[in-house]
């Protein structure tokens, strides 16, 4: 029995890693989560956000002016990429019925006397009724309508100045030239903004659930020394790093280019960042796995935490607006530290030295969770050994 235990304790990290890999490949549930789920989630989210910018938002026009100027504005709205004029209602009440039934998401109301007031040198009023419950639709209609109205106002001002004999029209109409260049996210799209964060969170969440499921199914080794506990922990982490490195490479080299998400990072910097992040996430997964006794528990308890984890990553709500205690709580999760660095390095082209604080935080988390994982692995099997020995003594006596 002692020789058998010694053989087990002398197993190499490679042998232990192969055993862990075999456990994953023979477990259909863990295989689905660790290898396939990340690709399924990323493709589904990419298809949902792949358009990046909402186009052709349905709107309704109410034209009570019925003049050439109002028709010019309507034609501008009709030809804009963001809006699609589906209806021209005879009254504001009819337009509101279409709006409340969600057949349109915006109303542009042109009141009577619009051309007379505008051409006469006064301010012409145009009313916009928009749906604040759909922020992306709200933004696109407001942006398109504002741009078209401003352009129409500029053209009217130019004609007025020319008719008064003013030769230097451009200096009066546009005294300051506004030249805008959007960096890192040229389309100002939501997909390019949110997908890097979703990738980081999915890596962590699937890894946490998958590690727990594999541990609860696999039969653990009976005899552990401290060195053996270190070997087992390291072997597990190496297996999950290898699997997720392949997954991440496929996603960044295939899915990102297909959907046109920006990627400007240096490959080596991204690899180092993801390596540290995966060590921290895998170590956390090993620690959390010992909290469960039933195989179904990790899915039921960890799956619902994905939304809070995404919130703590600072995507749906600015992290600067968090209470201090909630921000510090988020820093205990590897994903919260990795998101900012991955966006900065992968999308904005920053270097590791530019994100040194986040990198050091990830290193501290990886070291801390790895140490805790080794201690738990060792003490758990030490307790089991004591229990087994006491049971054996009872049988003898």
Residue, then its C-alpha position, 0 to 999 in steps of 0.5 A: x500500500x505504501x509503495x502504491x501511494x509512493x508511486x502516485x506521489x511520484x507522478x509527473x506533472x505531465x502525467x497528471x495533466x494528461x489525466x485531467x485532460x482525459x477527465x475533461x474529454x470523457x465528460x460531455x458536460x465539461x467538454x461542452x462548457x470548456x471547449x464549445x460553450x465559449x465559441x457558441x456564446x461568442x458567435x451568438x453575441x457577435x451575430x447580435x452585435x455584429x451590425x455594430x450600429x443600428x440602421x434604418x430606424x423606423x420613424x414617422x413624419x407629421x408635416x403640417x407645413x406642406x412647403x418645399x422646405x419641409x419636403x427638403x427636410x423630409x427627403x434628407x431624413x429619408x435618405x439618411x442611413x440611420x432613419x427610415x421614414x415609414x409613415x407620413x401621418x396626417x396628424x400628430x394623434x395618428x403618429x402617436x398611435x403608431x409610436x405607442x404600438x411600436x410601429x415607429x420609434x420616433x416622430x418628427x413634427x414639422x409645425x405650420x409656418x416652419x418655412x415662413x419663420x425660417x426664411x424670414x430670419x426667425x427660428x423655425x421649431x421642429x419637435x422630436x418625439x423619441x423612445x427613451x426605452x431603447x437607448x440605441x434607437x433613441x441615439x440614432x434617430x436623434x443623431x440623424x435628425x439633428x444632423x439633417x436639421x443643422x445642415x438644412x439650417x446652414x444651407x439656408x444661412x448660406x443662401x441668405x448671406x449670398x443674397x445680401x452680397x456677402x462673399x466670405x460665406x464660409x467664415x461666417x457660417x463655419x468660423x471654427x472648422x470641426x474635423x472629427x476622427x474617431x479612434x479605436x472604434x471608428x463606427x462608434x458601434x456597440x459591438x466593438x465596445x462590448x465584445x472584448x469585455x464579454x470575451x473576458x467574462x465568458x472565459x472566466x465563467x465557463x472556466x469556473x463552472x467547468x473546473x468544478x464539474x470535472x473535480x466533482x466527477x473525477x475520483x481524487x487521489x488517495x495519498x497526498x503530500x504537499x509536493x503532490x498537491x502542488x503538482x496536481x494544482x499546477x497540472x490542472x491549471x496548465x490543462x485549462x490554460x492550454x485549452x483556453x489558449x486554443x479557444x482564444x486564438x481561434x476567436x481572435x483570429x477568426x471571429x474578430x475579423x469576420x465581424x470586423x471588431x477592432x484589434x490593434x494589440x501586439x500579439x505578445x502583449x495580449x498573450x502575456x496578459x491572457x496567460x496571467x489572467x487564465x492562471x488567476x481564473x483557473x486558480x480561482x476555479x479550483x478554490x471555488x470547486x471545493x465549495x460544492x458537493x453536487x455536480x449540478x450545483x456549480x451550474x445553478x449557483x455560478x451561472x447567475x453570477x455572470x450578470x453581476x460579474x459583467x456589471x462589475x467589469x464596468x460595461x453596462x454602468x460606469x465603474x467610476x460611479x460605483x460605491x468604493x466598497x463595490x469597486x474593491x469587491x470587483x477587484x477581487x475578480x480576475x475579470x474586472x482587472x483583465x477587462x480594462x487591460x484587454x481593451x487597452x492592449x487589444x483594441x487601443x494598442x497599449x503596451x503592458x507597461x501602460x497597464x502595469x497596475x492592472x497587470x500587477x493586480x492580476x499577478x497578485x490575484x493569480x499568486x494568491x488564488x494559486x496558493x489558496x488552491x494548493x493549501x485547500x488541495x493538501x488539507x482536504x486530502x490530509x483530512x480524508x486520510x485521517x478519516x480513512x485511517x480512523x475508520x481502518x483502526x475502528x475496523x481492526x479493533 
